[in-house]
């Protein structure tokens, strides 16, 4: 990695913390490795990404239904799915400093990258967080924090099929927290121990599974591009047979070119009927669907598109973060987050030109009006230029200034983030202007 690219990642991490997007959990006590909080702006951005998933794949789809399954998962569920026995990564440990690593991520397989000490041989490490339900810590009460959303959706298959009176194809969608006790969790929010996934389990007839799988790859890539990412920063990677997960009949990753290199952003898998068959076998509950046209029951295949919210958020920030070269009416080095306006944490910032009661009153009235439909920020501190720069840095697409002329013409000045163009707009037309 060259210094310029490495420097960009460092700048993004520093900026994200300083400007209220992302910061370490429990930092006052030294923090937790690979556990992050999302600050006032980061929380708004992340929530907009959640809402877009539900809007696109539940609200606009007649046959995909949202659920919110529990995080705490019975061990029997994860035994049936193969996670308890097989959800592992190889682990090596430094004999000197006792740091632990995945051997496939090391440049030298027998030397610790932290202290130079000798590394142990590899052993398998289960990535799931386990705990116990109730006061007694024994095998009968062992539970896990879910490592993926999928199993709560598969165990809900019969319930959804009955309550929603479904026909194939249909889907179950979920956005939710997952937990993996990663051995080496680095690269900011790219690899976390607590993270959030938006996911669909799309149930289809076995004969159509291959075609559906290929169609979902195209649909999922188009969906990811809709967040404002560049086509040249995305690529597909088809898993080779030897690297397929135990449940997969085919998997394609959609990778993004982060400052540290290409990394998985999303995935689409053809899971076949593995999960439903396993849960039927282990629970004794039927996981088949009656096909009225044929008069037979079948076990559907499932196509699974998934997308990490944190990795999507990081991709959006990496794509949108920019520093002026001094040729765009901004001072050299000024930061602008050129995020797609739809996903900007704050849509409109409202300024009174100066802190005069008559201007403040109008500005606060406009705040009340616009905040019914948008996230709006009010700022009366510092010069107008400084207030513009603060909003540019968090990606706010519109800044609105109330001045003394507003008292007479009932208009305000709107300044657009990317072009820095300013227009005079009447208060009555503000909503339509912003929507347009």
Backbone torsions as a table, in degrees:
resi	resn	phi	psi	omega
1	UNK	NA	126.0	-179.7
2	UNK	-77.1	164.1	-172.6
3	UNK	-65.0	-33.7	-179.7
4	UNK	-64.2	-44.5	-179.9
5	UNK	-69.2	-43.8	178.3
6	UNK	-61.4	-38.2	179.4
7	UNK	-65.0	-35.2	178.7
8	UNK	-63.3	-42.1	-179.8
9	UNK	-64.5	-41.4	178.0
10	UNK	-62.3	-40.1	178.7
11	UNK	-64.2	-41.5	-179.5
12	UNK	-64.9	-43.1	178.9
13	UNK	-61.3	-45.1	179.8
14	UNK	-65.5	-45.7	179.7
15	UNK	-62.3	-44.0	-177.2
16	UNK	-60.7	-36.5	178.2
17	UNK	-74.2	-45.6	-175.2
18	UNK	-67.0	-32.6	-175.0
19	UNK	-101.5	17.3	170.2
20	UNK	80.2	28.6	177.9
21	UNK	-99.8	-57.0	-173.5
22	UNK	-143.3	134.3	177.8
23	UNK	-151.1	158.1	-174.4
24	UNK	-65.8	143.7	174.0
25	UNK	-70.4	139.7	177.2
26	UNK	53.1	40.5	-177.3
27	UNK	-62.8	-28.9	-179.7
28	UNK	-65.6	-16.9	176.3
29	UNK	-110.7	19.5	178.1
30	UNK	98.7	-5.5	175.5
31	UNK	79.2	171.1	175.6
32	UNK	-121.9	133.6	-177.7
33	UNK	-64.0	125.4	176.3
34	UNK	63.7	29.7	171.6
35	UNK	-126.4	120.9	-175.3
36	UNK	-127.7	151.6	169.8
37	UNK	-98.4	156.5	174.8
38	UNK	-113.0	118.5	-174.2
39	UNK	-74.4	-169.1	-174.6
40	UNK	-53.8	-42.3	179.5
41	UNK	-83.8	-37.2	178.3
42	UNK	-63.3	-38.6	179.2
43	UNK	-65.4	-39.2	178.3
44	UNK	-65.7	-43.5	178.8
45	UNK	-62.3	-46.4	-178.1
46	UNK	-62.9	-38.6	179.8
47	UNK	-66.6	-35.4	177.1
48	UNK	-66.6	-33.3	177.0
49	UNK	-68.3	-39.5	175.2
50	UNK	-60.8	-48.6	-177.2
51	UNK	-61.7	-36.3	179.9
52	UNK	-66.5	-38.6	177.0
53	UNK	-60.2	-49.2	-179.4
54	UNK	-66.3	-36.0	179.9
55	UNK	-66.0	-44.2	-176.6
56	UNK	-75.7	-39.5	-167.4
57	UNK	-109.6	-7.8	175.1
58	UNK	-119.2	-55.1	-177.6
59	UNK	-60.5	-40.8	-174.8
60	UNK	-95.5	2.9	-178.7
61	UNK	-116.7	129.7	-177.5
62	UNK	-77.2	-13.0	-171.6
63	UNK	-128.4	21.2	175.3
64	UNK	-122.2	129.4	-172.0
65	UNK	-120.6	135.8	-178.5
66	UNK	-87.7	142.2	169.6
67	UNK	-133.9	170.7	175.4
68	UNK	-136.7	90.1	-176.1
69	UNK	-84.4	161.0	-175.3
70	UNK	-70.8	150.8	177.2
71	UNK	-76.7	-42.8	179.1
72	UNK	-70.4	127.5	-170.9
73	UNK	-126.4	135.2	176.9
74	UNK	-63.2	144.5	-179.9
75	UNK	-63.7	-31.2	179.9
76	UNK	-61.6	-35.6	178.7
77	UNK	-63.4	-44.0	-176.9
78	UNK	-82.5	-16.9	169.4
79	UNK	-72.3	-44.2	-179.9
80	UNK	-63.1	-37.7	-177.5
81	UNK	-77.4	-11.8	-179.4
82	UNK	91.7	1.8	-176.8
83	UNK	-72.8	-38.9	-176.5
84	UNK	-63.5	-37.5	-178.9
85	UNK	-88.2	-32.0	-168.2
86	UNK	-121.2	0.7	-177.8
87	UNK	-86.6	74.6	-171.2
88	UNK	-131.4	160.7	169.5
89	UNK	-129.0	149.8	174.1
90	UNK	-71.3	142.3	-175.6
91	UNK	-130.1	134.5	168.8
92	UNK	-121.7	150.8	-177.0
93	UNK	-127.3	138.8	177.2
94	UNK	-73.6	128.8	-179.5
95	UNK	-71.7	-15.7	-177.5
96	UNK	-98.0	-56.1	-176.4
97	UNK	-101.3	-7.0	176.7
98	UNK	65.3	19.4	170.7
99	UNK	-70.4	151.0	-176.6
100	UNK	-119.5	145.0	-174.8
101	UNK	-144.3	157.2	166.4
102	UNK	-83.9	124.7	-175.5
103	UNK	-61.5	-28.3	-179.0
104	UNK	-73.1	-8.4	179.2
105	UNK	-102.8	5.0	-177.5
106	UNK	-100.4	141.5	176.1
107	UNK	-73.0	-39.8	177.7
108	UNK	-118.8	122.9	-168.5
109	UNK	-72.5	-15.9	-175.3
110	UNK	-120.9	9.9	-177.9
111	UNK	-124.9	129.9	179.5
112	UNK	-67.9	126.4	179.8
113	UNK	-72.9	-13.6	-179.2
114	UNK	-88.3	-44.9	-174.8
115	UNK	-126.5	-6.4	180.0
116	UNK	84.7	4.3	-179.3
117	UNK	-73.7	173.4	-179.5
118	UNK	-80.2	140.3	179.1
119	UNK	-97.3	148.2	177.7
120	UNK	-75.2	174.2	172.0
121	UNK	-71.0	162.8	-176.3
122	UNK	-78.3	143.2	171.4
123	UNK	-139.0	158.5	-176.9
124	UNK	-81.8	138.7	-176.8
125	UNK	-128.2	121.5	179.6
126	UNK	-76.1	130.8	-172.1
127	UNK	-85.4	-4.6	-174.9
128	UNK	-83.9	142.4	172.2
129	UNK	-81.6	126.4	179.3
130	UNK	-113.1	156.9	175.6
131	UNK	-153.4	-166.4	-178.6
132	UNK	-134.7	141.3	-179.4
133	UNK	-92.6	120.9	-179.0
134	UNK	89.3	-174.4	-171.8
135	UNK	-79.7	-16.9	-175.1
136	UNK	-99.8	122.6	-178.6
137	UNK	-95.1	82.4	176.2
138	UNK	-134.7	175.4	-173.9
139	UNK	-60.0	-33.5	-178.5
140	UNK	-67.1	-25.9	-177.0
141	UNK	-104.7	9.8	-178.0
142	UNK	-72.1	134.6	175.0
143	UNK	-134.3	171.9	178.5
144	UNK	-130.4	151.9	164.2
145	UNK	-80.6	129.6	-170.7
146	UNK	-59.0	134.7	177.0
147	UNK	-86.7	-9.6	178.6
148	UNK	-157.0	162.7	178.1
149	UNK	-78.8	-22.1	-163.8
150	UNK	-58.3	-42.8	-170.6
151	UNK	-68.1	-32.9	174.2
152	UNK	-65.1	-27.7	178.1
153	UNK	-79.3	-39.0	177.9
154	UNK	-68.1	-41.0	180.0
155	UNK	-69.3	-16.4	177.3
156	UNK	-93.0	1.6	-173.5
157	UNK	-53.9	-52.5	-177.5
158	UNK	-63.2	-39.2	180.0
159	UNK	-63.4	-47.1	-179.6
160	UNK	-65.8	-41.8	-179.8
161	UNK	-59.6	-39.5	-179.1
162	UNK	-75.6	-50.1	-172.8
163	UNK	-70.7	-32.5	-176.9
164	UNK	-99.8	-0.3	176.6
165	UNK	51.1	57.1	-169.3
166	UNK	-82.6	159.0	166.6
167	UNK	-128.3	152.0	176.6
168	UNK	-72.9	142.9	-4.8
169	UNK	-83.3	152.2	172.7
170	UNK	-150.1	163.0	-176.5
171	UNK	-132.4	156.6	170.3
172	UNK	-117.8	128.5	-176.3
173	UNK	-118.0	148.9	180.0
174	UNK	-156.6	141.8	168.2
175	UNK	-116.8	124.4	-177.1
176	UNK	-166.6	165.2	-179.9
177	UNK	-74.5	141.8	173.2
178	UNK	-132.2	163.6	-173.8
179	UNK	-139.4	128.7	176.0
180	UNK	-139.1	129.4	-177.3
181	UNK	-83.9	69.9	-175.7
182	UNK	-57.3	140.0	178.0
183	UNK	-70.8	-51.3	179.0
184	UNK	-120.6	102.2	-178.0
185	UNK	-110.7	103.7	-176.6
186	UNK	-136.4	-166.3	175.8
187	UNK	63.3	46.4	173.3
188	UNK	60.2	-125.6	-176.6
189	UNK	-94.1	14.7	178.3
190	UNK	-70.7	-43.2	-179.6
191	UNK	-125.8	107.7	-173.8
192	UNK	-119.4	163.1	173.8
193	UNK	-92.2	-24.9	173.3
194	UNK	-125.7	120.4	-172.7
195	UNK	-149.2	174.6	-174.9
196	UNK	-128.5	135.1	-177.8
197	UNK	-122.9	136.3	167.7
198	UNK	-102.1	131.3	-165.5
199	UNK	-151.3	148.3	174.5
200	UNK	-128.2	134.9	166.4
201	UNK	-105.9	111.9	-173.1
202	UNK	-109.2	110.2	-173.0
203	UNK	-89.6	130.4	-173.8
204	UNK	-138.1	165.6	172.9
205	UNK	-70.6	140.5	-176.8
206	UNK	-51.9	-38.2	-176.6
207	UNK	-66.6	-22.1	-177.7
208	UNK	-100.4	-1.0	-170.3
209	UNK	-60.7	-44.5	-178.2
210	UNK	-62.7	-44.2	178.6
211	UNK	-64.5	-44.0	179.1
212	UNK	-62.2	-41.2	178.6
213	UNK	-57.8	-47.6	-179.6
214	UNK	-65.6	-38.2	178.9
215	UNK	-67.6	-37.9	-180.0
216	UNK	-68.4	-30.5	175.9
217	UNK	-60.7	-46.2	179.2
218	UNK	-65.2	-45.2	-178.9
219	UNK	-64.0	-40.2	-177.0
220	UNK	-69.7	-38.7	177.2
221	UNK	-65.2	-42.5	177.7
222	UNK	-61.1	-41.3	177.9
223	UNK	-61.3	-44.3	-179.4
224	UNK	-64.6	-40.7	178.3
225	UNK	-63.9	-25.8	-177.9
226	UNK	-65.5	-14.0	179.0
227	UNK	-84.0	4.1	177.3
228	UNK	96.8	11.4	177.7
229	UNK	-79.9	151.4	-178.1
230	UNK	-84.3	140.4	179.2
231	UNK	-57.8	-38.2	-177.8
232	UNK	-69.9	-14.5	177.7
233	UNK	-94.9	6.7	176.5
234	UNK	-118.0	146.4	170.8
235	UNK	-151.4	157.0	177.9
236	UNK	-98.1	142.9	174.1
237	UNK	-131.7	115.4	-179.9
238	UNK	-85.5	129.0	179.4
239	UNK	-69.0	135.7	173.7
240	UNK	-74.7	158.5	-174.2
241	UNK	-56.2	-38.6	-175.5
242	UNK	-72.1	-17.4	-178.7
243	UNK	-104.9	1.6	179.6
244	UNK	-65.1	142.7	173.7
245	UNK	-63.0	160.4	-173.9
246	UNK	-60.6	-25.0	-177.5
247	UNK	-93.4	-10.0	-165.6
248	UNK	-92.3	136.7	169.8
249	UNK	-100.1	-4.9	178.3
250	UNK	173.8	134.2	-179.8
251	UNK	-139.5	135.9	174.7
252	UNK	-126.1	124.9	174.4
253	UNK	-91.6	145.1	167.3
254	UNK	-106.0	115.8	-175.5
255	UNK	-103.9	150.5	177.4
256	UNK	-117.8	146.5	179.7
257	UNK	-88.3	90.3	176.5
258	UNK	-76.6	166.3	177.3
259	UNK	-57.1	-26.8	-179.6
260	UNK	-92.0	2.0	177.6
261	UNK	125.7	-178.8	179.7
262	UNK	-70.0	135.2	179.1
263	UNK	-147.0	151.3	-178.5
264	UNK	-64.1	127.4	176.1
265	UNK	-106.2	-40.5	-176.8
266	UNK	-148.3	167.9	178.6
267	UNK	-148.3	152.5	174.9
268	UNK	-130.1	125.2	-177.5
269	UNK	-126.8	143.5	167.4
270	UNK	-96.5	101.7	-175.5
271	UNK	-86.4	1.6	-178.1
272	UNK	58.3	-144.5	177.7
273	UNK	-109.1	18.1	-174.0
274	UNK	-54.7	-52.7	-171.6
275	UNK	-66.8	-46.2	-179.2
276	UNK	-65.2	-39.7	177.7
277	UNK	-62.8	-43.0	-179.1
278	UNK	-64.8	-43.6	-179.0
279	UNK	-70.6	-33.9	175.3
280	UNK	-64.4	-43.9	-178.8
281	UNK	-64.9	-42.7	-173.2
282	UNK	-86.5	-27.4	-178.3
283	UNK	-96.5	-22.3	-174.8
284	UNK	80.4	2.1	178.6
285	UNK	-95.2	134.6	-178.5
286	UNK	-67.7	135.0	179.2
287	UNK	-121.7	40.8	179.6
288	UNK	-111.2	164.7	-180.0
289	UNK	-127.2	134.5	179.6
290	UNK	-80.2	127.4	178.2
291	UNK	-100.6	109.3	-173.4
292	UNK	-61.7	-37.0	-176.0
293	UNK	-64.6	-34.0	-178.0
294	UNK	-103.2	-16.4	-177.5
295	UNK	72.5	20.0	-178.8
296	UNK	-122.6	157.9	173.3
297	UNK	-98.9	139.3	177.7
298	UNK	-132.7	158.3	169.8
299	UNK	-94.2	112.8	-177.1
300	UNK	-65.3	155.7	165.2
301	UNK	-87.3	162.6	-179.3
302	UNK	-133.3	135.3	172.6
303	UNK	-105.1	132.0	-171.5
304	UNK	-123.2	97.9	168.5
305	UNK	-87.2	131.8	179.5
306	UNK	-131.3	155.4	179.6
307	UNK	-151.4	126.1	177.0
308	UNK	-77.8	124.2	179.2
309	UNK	-65.6	-40.7	-179.1
310	UNK	-67.7	-40.1	178.5
311	UNK	-68.6	-36.5	174.5
312	UNK	-63.7	-44.0	179.3
313	UNK	-60.9	-43.4	179.2
314	UNK	-64.6	-40.6	178.2
315	UNK	-62.4	-43.6	178.9
316	UNK	-61.4	-44.4	-179.2
317	UNK	-66.4	-41.3	179.3
318	UNK	-64.0	-39.3	-179.2
319	UNK	-71.0	-37.8	-171.4
320	UNK	-88.1	-25.2	-176.1
321	UNK	-67.8	128.6	178.6
322	UNK	-145.7	157.7	175.7
323	UNK	-126.2	132.5	-176.4
324	UNK	-64.7	141.6	174.4
325	UNK	-91.9	4.1	178.5
326	UNK	90.4	0.7	-178.2
327	UNK	-105.3	13.9	-176.7
328	UNK	-125.8	33.5	-179.6
329	UNK	71.9	3.5	175.2
330	UNK	-107.8	156.5	175.7
331	UNK	-69.5	146.7	-179.8
332	UNK	-59.1	131.9	178.3
333	UNK	93.6	-9.1	177.7
334	UNK	-64.8	135.7	-175.6
335	UNK	-91.8	136.7	176.1
336	UNK	-134.3	128.5	175.5
337	UNK	-95.8	99.3	-174.9
338	UNK	-86.9	58.9	-179.3
339	UNK	-79.8	150.0	175.9
340	UNK	-57.3	127.7	-172.9
341	UNK	-51.4	-34.6	-178.9
342	UNK	-58.5	-30.1	-174.8
343	UNK	-107.4	0.8	177.0
344	UNK	-60.4	135.2	-179.8
345	UNK	-55.1	-44.7	177.6
346	UNK	-113.2	128.6	-179.0
347	UNK	-86.5	-39.9	-177.1
348	UNK	-137.0	133.6	171.0
349	UNK	-108.7	136.4	-175.3
350	UNK	-117.4	126.8	-178.4
351	UNK	-124.1	132.0	158.9
352	UNK	-79.6	138.3	-176.7
353	UNK	-54.4	-45.8	174.4
354	UNK	-137.7	165.5	-176.5
355	UNK	-83.8	62.2	173.6
356	UNK	-97.8	137.6	-175.2
357	UNK	-51.9	-40.8	-176.7
358	UNK	-68.3	-32.6	177.8
359	UNK	-78.0	-40.6	178.6
360	UNK	-60.2	-40.6	-179.5
361	UNK	-60.5	-45.9	180.0
362	UNK	-65.9	-44.3	-178.5
363	UNK	-60.5	-40.5	-179.7
364	UNK	-72.0	-31.7	174.9
365	UNK	-64.9	-42.7	177.9
366	UNK	-64.5	-39.4	176.2
367	UNK	-55.9	-48.0	-178.8
368	UNK	-62.1	-40.1	-179.1
369	UNK	-66.4	-49.4	-174.6
370	UNK	-74.5	-27.8	-177.0
371	UNK	-70.5	-9.0	174.0
372	UNK	-68.3	-27.3	-176.6
373	UNK	-119.5	-18.0	-174.4
374	UNK	-135.2	161.5	167.6
375	UNK	-83.0	120.5	-172.1
376	UNK	-125.1	145.4	178.3
377	UNK	-122.2	137.2	178.4
378	UNK	-106.9	133.3	-177.5
379	UNK	-145.1	123.2	178.4
380	UNK	-123.4	13.7	-173.3
381	UNK	-103.0	126.2	175.9
382	UNK	88.0	-179.8	-179.3
383	UNK	-71.4	160.9	178.0
384	UNK	-59.8	-42.0	179.4
385	UNK	-59.0	-42.2	179.9
386	UNK	-67.3	-39.1	179.2
387	UNK	-66.6	-39.0	174.3
388	UNK	-57.1	-46.0	-176.8
389	UNK	-64.0	-39.1	178.2
390	UNK	-61.1	-41.6	-179.0
391	UNK	-73.6	-37.4	175.7
392	UNK	-56.4	-39.2	-173.9
393	UNK	-70.0	-23.2	177.7
394	UNK	-105.1	3.8	171.9
395	UNK	90.1	12.0	-178.0
396	UNK	-64.2	119.8	-174.4
397	UNK	-73.9	-26.5	-175.9
398	UNK	-131.9	131.0	171.0
399	UNK	-115.7	133.2	-172.2
400	UNK	-121.9	122.6	-177.0
401	UNK	-114.2	129.7	174.0
402	UNK	-97.1	121.3	-179.1
403	UNK	-122.6	-173.8	-175.4
404	UNK	-68.1	-28.2	176.1
405	UNK	-65.2	-24.9	179.8
406	UNK	-62.1	-26.2	179.8
407	UNK	-66.8	-28.0	-177.0
408	UNK	-98.9	-44.4	-173.1
409	UNK	-100.4	-2.9	179.0
410	UNK	57.7	32.0	177.6
411	UNK	-117.5	162.9	175.5
412	UNK	-132.1	164.8	176.8
413	UNK	-99.5	123.6	176.4
414	UNK	-106.3	129.5	178.6
415	UNK	-114.4	128.7	-176.9
416	UNK	-91.7	137.7	-170.8
417	UNK	-60.6	-52.3	-170.2
418	UNK	-78.0	-41.7	-178.5
419	UNK	-89.8	-17.6	-174.5
420	UNK	63.0	13.8	178.2
421	UNK	-69.2	141.0	179.2
422	UNK	-117.1	137.3	179.1
423	UNK	-132.6	149.2	174.6
424	UNK	-94.1	122.6	-174.9
425	UNK	-131.4	137.0	179.0
426	UNK	-72.5	151.0	-179.7
427	UNK	-59.4	-34.8	-178.5
428	UNK	-65.3	-23.4	-176.1
429	UNK	-103.8	5.3	-174.7
430	UNK	-60.2	-47.3	-175.9
431	UNK	-62.4	-46.0	-179.7
432	UNK	-66.8	-34.7	178.6
433	UNK	-63.5	-46.3	-178.0
434	UNK	-68.0	-42.0	178.6
435	UNK	-61.7	-39.0	-179.4
436	UNK	-68.2	NA	NA
